[in-house]
Amino acid sequence: MIPLVPQASAVPLMRSEVSLQPMGATELNVEQAGQPAAMAANVVQVTVRESVGPGQHVAFTTPAGQEMSVPVTDHFPSGTVLTVQYPSPPEISVAHIQPQSLAAQQAVRAMPNQRHTAFVDESGSALAPPFPTISLNREDEQGMQIGWILYVLGWVSCCLAPFCFALALWTVVACMFHCKPLERRSHLPGQRRTARAAVWTLGTLATIACVALVVYAMSFAIDAEHQQHHGYHQHDQQDHHYRPHHGPGTDKIF
């Protein structure tokens, strides 16, 4: 469990760094190693307003007016929502961050305004949910930067290298996103934009190439037909030029 530090403790509390979103009181069974026990506990959601790092404390006020703080063991950016479980007074002032169920995590991720939820076990070490939103944000940002760099290099290579090199770069940008699992792609909006740009570019160039091939084939067929018709016309003129003409005096017998 992560011990709570009261307001009067020597640990400095962080002012104006959390906002309280109370939830209804519920009873949760917290199993401790070697001694399962059930205790009545309250749950609140604490929103971190400023980034915190390992070793810092996040202060919050319970609906009953009790000042508490909970230590963090990982880096949580601004806007992270911590689900904190704490015992009702006058029980032991011990609180820990309760992981949410998988269904609750999926419901939160499906909301338009997604909130970052931190998961910490009773020992104070961070848990790894199916897709940690914090790591997904970093992955999305890094993948988006790499994707745009490759996309721009594709256009540059059109002037400095064979055109097929640009097609290969844009294909890599699209595959970087579409080769990932469907559940993971839904949390990577930045990479989705770069992949769409690459796919649209490839599709546009493919359409232009197809139209150019059709026009070239039609012009080639028309030109071949014209050349063939012109050849027949010249052949007829030559036959007519060399054909002997019979005049009035040509039939005389000497």
Buried (B, 14 or more C-beta within 10 A) or exposed (E): BBEBBEEEEEEEBBEEBBEEEBEEEEEEEBEEEEEEEEBEBBBBBBBBBBEBEEEBBBBBBBEEEBBBBBBBBBBBEEBBBBBBBBBEEEEEBBBBBBBBEEEEBEEBBEEEEBBBBBBBBBEBEBEEBEBBBBEBBEBBEEBBEBBBEBBEBBEEBBEEEEEEBBBEBBBBBBEBBBEBEEEBBBBBEBBBBBBEBBBEBBEEBEEEEEEEEEEEEEEEEEEEEEEEEEEEEEEEEEEEEEEEEEEEEEEEEE
